Amino acid sequence: MLFMDIALYTLAIALIVGGLIGTVLPTLPGIPMIFGGLWLAAALDDYQHLGVSWLIVLGILAAFGVAMDFIAASLGAKRVGASSMAIWGASIGTFIGMFLGIPGLILGPFVGALAGELISSKSVLRSAHVGVGTWLGLLFGTLVKLVLSVVMVALAAGVWLLNL
């Protein structure tokens, strides 16, 4: 039984560390990995140090972080006054980019917003401006996800240590 506990705690730590890396490396689902690792650690401890109520709080933070993946690029496009076609393009580009690895995740929202704005306004300069705004929104979303990831881990560690 001791070997299994060590193996599962090691898996929980690996999920958390991998999740922190995945927050900035788009090929890994960072925040879901962190939440899974924290939940696994809590379950192994029979929820004595990190209870269900704290897991719900962490789950809400995780859900917000995952939502940032989908809405950050669209918010960036909207911030620079993009047309509705560009915002739809950024959303579609983000979705398609998820399946194309790192280049797709970086370029998908930009290309989608650029194409949507070109369809809407026919101005290449305006479309490029919207594409850059979309890309900046994506960077902002990554920063928010990174902060949320660190907050989740720090909060869980603090609660765990306070309940020793």
N, C-alpha and C positions, 0 to 999 in steps of 0.2 A: 504494500500500500504506500509506503514511503517513496518508492521510486516513481510511482504514478503521480503522486502529489508534486514531486520535484519537476517531473516532466510537464505537468499541466501549468505550474507556476512559471516555468521557463517559457512555455508557449504564450502565456499571458504577457510576460515581459517582452517577448519577441513581437507580439502583435502591437503592443504600445509603442515600442521603439520603431518598428516598421511603419506604424501609422504616423508617427511624427515625421519620418522621412517622406512618407507618401503625401503629407500635407503640401509639400513644395514640389515633389516629383509626381507629375500628374498620372503616371501609369499605375499607381497604387491608390486604392480607396482609403486615404489616410484617416479621416475622422471615423468612419465605420470600424476600421481596424482598432483604433484606440478604444472606442466604446466596447467593442467585443473583448479586448484584452482586460479592460477594467471590470466588465461584467463577469468574465471568467474568473478573475482573481476574487471578486466578491462572492461568487458562487462556491468556489473552493473553500472559502472561509465561512460558509453558511450564513453569509450576509451579516456577520457580527461586527465587522469593522466598517464596512461600506454597505449601508442598508438600502432597502428598496427605494425609499424616498430620495436618497442621494442619487441612486441610479436613474430615477425619473428626471431629476434636475440635469444630470449628465446627458441623458437621452434627448432632452429638449435642446441643450446646447449643440449636441451632435446633429440633430435634425436641422437646426438653423445653419450650421456649417455646411451640411450637404446641400441645402437650398441655395447657399451662396454660389455653389458650382454652376447652378442653372440660371441664376438671375443676375450675377455680377456683370457679365458681358452686356446683357440687355440694358441694365441700369447705366452702364458707361455710355452706351449708344444714346440713350434717352437724355443723358446729361448734356451732350453736345447738340441736342436739338434734332436728333435723327428722325426720319420719317417712320411711320408705323411699319412700312416694308423693311426698313433697315433693322428695326428692332426684331421683327419676325426673322429676318435673315440671320441676325446674331444668335437668336435662340436655336434656329435650325442648324447653323454652323457649329454651335457648341455641342448640340446633340450628335451630329455626324462626326465631329472631331473626336468625341469620346472613343470611337471605334478605330481611330487611325493613329493611335499612339501619341507621343509627345508633339510631333509636328502638327498633327490634327488638332490637338487641344490648344496649341498656341495660335495656329493660323485659322482654324475653323471659324471662331467668332469674328475675327477680322474680315475674312473673305465673305462670310455670310452677310455681315453688315455692309460691306463695300458693295456686294452684288445687289442687296436690297435697296440701298440708296441710289445706285446707278439706275435701277429699274424705275425708281420713283422720281429722281430729279435729272438724270442724264448728265450731271456735272461730275467730272472725274475728280476735281479738286475737293468738292464738297463730300464726295463719297470717300475719298482718302481720309479726310478729316473725321468723318464718322467712324471709319475703320480704326483709326488711331484711338479715338475716344472709347471704342469698344474694347480694344486691347488694354487700355489703361484701367477700365472697369474690371477686366479679368485679373490684372495685377492687384488691384485693390481687394478683390474677392479672395485672392490667394493670401494676402496679408491678413485679412479678417479670419480666414480658416486657420492660419498659423497661430494667431493669437488665441482663438477658441481652443485649439488643440492643446496649447500650453496651459491655458486656464483649466481645461478638463483634467489634465494630468496633475497639475498642482493642487486643484481642489480635492481630487480623489486621494492624493498622497497626504494632504493635510487632514482630511477627515479620517483616513486610515490611522495616521499617527496619533490623533487626538483620542481615538477609541482603543488604544492599546491597553 
